[in-house]
Amino acid sequence: MSDHNWKETFKKAVSEFNKLSAKDRAILINRLTKHNKSINKHDYQDREQELVWVVACEAYSYMLDTNESPKTCLEYAARKHYKDIDKVLAEKSKPCGSMVSKIIRDHDKHPVQQAMNNKGYFYRQSIKNSNNVWQMLNTLSTFRKAYEAICELERRVENLENNFEKLNDSVTSLREEILVLESKLAISNGGDKSEVVDKLVQYGINRGEIAELLGVDRRTIYRWENKKDNK
């Protein structure tokens, strides 16, 4: 609207207003005042809701990242967005409507939430049922801490399994060394060489390895065995 048209419209409005009686003017002014207060109230509520949304979303992200407590996450979010910490903590239990569902959806690509969901440790509906930001963060914290504890136990189990395999290999190797030393000792003291070979074969060592371990060639091993067959 041009300045000329705006001025003309304003003049007409003033003219119409002046035609009203004093009583009608008072009624109109009262209605306009109430309407203006209503608009300001809605603007304030929108700003308050935006504050809750920004802080809640940030706190949710921080909890996924760090596994910190709900209070610590809220305090961090408040500081990051220059909000009054005491005010944020005082409003943490206010109803937040559909905000929780949106926050969950907005974090579906967060690596921790994805991992929790893939392993079956992210109970989306339980978090969605939260009535306020504080309940949402406490519910998420329960699942987040449980997930971290399970992952730590899985890592410990994997390490134990790996260590067990290494230990088992070490025990097998040591037993083999003992058996070879016993075999050499028996042979050096005139023991039955064919029996020594049989014992090593039964342990799972092939004849080529037996020859190498005892420091003889393979033909000697076969000769020892043939002597047994010829007895």
Secondary structure, 3 states (H helix, E strand, C coil): CCHHHHHHHHHHHHHHHHHCCHHHHHHHHHHHHHHHHHHHHHHHHHHHHHHHHHHHHHHHHHHHHHCCCHHHHHHHHHHHCCCCHHHHHHCCCCECCCHHHHHHHHCCCCHHHHHHHHHCCCCHHHHHCCCEHHHHHHHHHHHHHHHHHHHHHHHHHHHHHHHHHHHHHHHHHHHHHHHHHHHHHHHHCCCCHHHHHHHHHHHCCCHHHHHHHHCCCHHHHHHHHHHHHCC
